[in-house]
Amino acid sequence: MSPKFQVYKDAAGKTRFRLRANNNKIVAFGEAYEQYASCINGIRSVQRNSGAPIEDLTIESGPKVPNPKYQIYKDASGDFRFRLKAANGETIAQGEGYESMESCLSGIEVVRNSANASVEDPFSSKAVPESKVEAKIRDLPKSMQAESKPEATLHEEKREDLTPTAPTLAKAESKVEAKIEELPKPPQVESTPEVILREEEKEDGCGRCQSDPLVYEDSQRVEVGRPKNFHLIIFQYFFL
């Protein structure tokens, strides 16, 4: 049974990986990742840097080794531990606690043999491969890594919201109403009341017959301001 990586979720819901040896014991584990793809990239980084040299920090004034490298140190309880650092100095894997230096070195040897180890991933049927460009960017120091934004955020920054808000609509309506009030009002024309003749005055003083429709229609027209018996008054004035 060859060593293998396992991808899992911790109690906080973050994605992690661990490396198991041939006896199924956990030899090393990675940090907690917010994104699943970052966890897979962490495994790729361990495999890529698995052949790094060892720096023993338990020896005072021991030789220093450049990154990437394994570092052996003692924890607070006095156990031997190791950690694997990438080229940018980030810790990408840590080992379990060992009572002896020999056991710690055996754990490092398991990690060194994990370059072609399989990945047991219950969240994906196929692990996401990391391109060579992404691998080189990951190994760069943090100061040289450009901060990337997700694609959705870039689209939101470029998109301009053209939907009018309620205060904008209210302000526009008030401006339109003010313009309408400034328009000149049309002159008002007073309507003249229609003069209705009474039934008993259908025949005027000139003796026009009601049987003639034209004469009768003409007799119904009375000018505003004249008395109703205007023709009779004129007749009496000139002939009597």
Secondary structure, 3 states (H helix, E strand, C coil): CCCEEEEEECCCCCEEEEEECCCCCEEEECCCECCHHHHHHHHHHHHHCCCCCEEECCCCCCCCCCCCEEEEEECCCCCEEEEEECCCCCEEEEECCECCHHHHHHHHHHHHCCCCCEEECCCCCCCCCCCHHHHHHHCCCHHHCCCCCCHHHHHHHHCCCCCCCHHHHHHHHHHHHHHHHHCCCCCCCCCCCCCCCCHHHCCCCCCCCCCCHHHHHHHCCCCCCCCCCHHHHHHHHHHC
